[in-house]
Structures are given as C-alpha cells and as structure tokens.
Amino acid sequence: MNKALLVFRLKMSLAIIAILLLGAALTYGVMLWITNGSISGIALVTGLVLMAFFLTLFQWLIGPFLINAMYRAHEIKPDDPTYGWVYDLVADVARLMDLRVRRGSTWPMCHSPPTPSPMEAQ
C-alpha cells in the first residue's frame, strides 16, 4: 500500500474518531444543560436523535464547502496545462465504461445511461 494513502487513511480515521467524540461530548453537554443536570431516559433518547439529525444535516450542508476550502479543489478543464491529462484520463475511462460525464462539478461525476429492462430488451 502506498505510504501517502496509508497516512491519508490514518488521518481520516483519527478525524472520524475525533468527530464522534466531540459530537458525543456536545450531545452530553446539551442534554445536561436542557435537563438541568437530570438526565431521564426519554429526554436523552429524544435529544440524541434530534442532535444526530441536526449534526448530520449541518455536516451535509457545510461539508462540501469545507472540503473545497481545505483541498482547494477546482474544476479541471481539458486545456489545463498542469492537470489536463487527468481530464483526458477520466474522459477515456468514462467513454470505455459507456458513461456520460456531468459538467459543472469539482470532479467529473459519471452517470450511467439508463439500462433497458428485460421486457424492453426482447
């Protein structure tokens, strides 16, 4: 396995653990604040479900912006002098896999064409 890939996976694993621990600490702190130090079962479960929902929603909404900011991602054009070869490579793979490349994203997203059902094929 590539050393850079191993380091990347290790960092991502540590980030996941940190996010889970921070989320648990935040949830516990909010539950203590809401219940004035008295944690009942129903309030705890309800609070955990609501907190998980809002944290997931927040991460889903803010995550792409944070990723673009951290990795300085940008759209690669075919005439890019540095990374034009990546565009050509992805376009070739998409063409060989019979996929259409979607435009307007930071990375070419591939969508497969609709496949006919067995009834339509006959």
C-alpha positions, 0 to 999 in steps of 0.5 A: 500500500502506498505510504501517502494513502496509508497516512491519508487513511490514518488521518481520516480515521483519527478525524472520524474518531475525533468527530464522534467524540466531540459530537458525543461530548456536545450531545452530553453537554446539551442534554445536561444543560436542557435537563438541568443536570437530570438526565431521564431516559426519554429526554436523552433518547429524544435529544440524541436523535434530534442532535444526530439529525441536526449534526448530520444535516449541518455536516451535509450542508457545510461539508462540501464547502469545507472540503473545497476550502481545505483541498482547494479543489477546482474544476479541471478543464481539458486545456489545463496545462498542469492537470489536463491529462487527468481530464483526458484520463477520466474522459477515456475511462468514462467513454470505455465504461459507456458513461456520460460525464456531468459538467459543472462539478469539482470532479467529473461525476459519471452517470450511467445511461439508463439500462433497458429492462428485460421486457424492453430488451426482447 
